[in-house]
Amino acid sequence: LAVVLQASGEAQAAAGASEADPGGVLERAAKISGFSAKSMTTLDVIAPQGSGADRLLVIGLGKPAKLVAHDWLRAGGTAAANFRKADKVAVYLDAPGVDVGAQAAADFALGLLLRAYSFDAYKTKKKSDDEKSPKKVEIVIVTAVHQEAEKAFAVSEAVAGGVVLARDLVNLPPNVLGLVEFAEKAEELKKLGVEVEILGEKELKKLGMNALLGVAQGSARPPRLAVMQWNGGSKKDEPIALFGKGVVFDTGGISLKPGLNMEDMKGDMGGAAAVTGLMQTLAARKAKANVIGVIGLVENMPDGNAQRPGDIVASM
């Protein structure tokens, strides 16, 4: 698969056309289909004559004057969404009439990575699934600023890793990602240089964190609190503190929530997932900042020992 980018109103042939489209098939296909390169529109040509590529994909960028940074992320996502069965992809990024910088190239690559995400760990795979799409896709991005883009991509790759971690945490079912398991995920960040401290029920009681304990007291699974510290900045710099809500499942407790969509209550730990993913990104890209991430991990369940509406709680 060869991917080229085209801006609206640009008469010059797309970058890479001489290699990917020596027969000039794209110009004719665009006229027939009425393709005008509007933002994130696509033109797909199968088995183009004279080309070494099985398919040619054109992604519209819209008018160059209206391009914003986020559009490069979207363009990468649009490309990945149209890979289909391709296992080798060449992307010619330098669209005529558009100033493609290193950050734009890195953002495009980030869009590719994020769009390629799939959570299928618990799906049964059929033989026919292997025929639908390749397990791995080899992508080469061709651009004049490739050296600068490679440096910028190191940051984008770290961002992608953090986003994927956060997505995985949110997608995991609560019987797999309990409080202990979530805390273990946080502890894995030690490999990247993050300082991690896990507090259990005993430590939380000693600190007087009764509001947190109150939410968890109806669950058979004891609470945890994880403190993650990344010290990449100067010792004189005050840290930025981030707090993430980590209710791995929220029934509503005694005030039980309606049954409709109850399975979605596993998402009440999305804040904790976001903070954990961010801490991974900061460490992976060696961010020059001091950041503390704190996540309170509890499960809110109905039980004879659950907290009652109207209870007076002495909090920390």
Beta strands, then each sheet from edge to edge (+ up, - down):
strand 1: 2-6
strand 2: 42-46
strand 3: 55-60
strand 4: 88-92
strand 5: 138-142
strand 6: 195-199
strand 7: 224-231
strand 8: 240-250
strand 9: 290-300
sheet 1: 2+ 3- 1- 4- 5-
sheet 2: 6+ 7- 9+ 8+
end
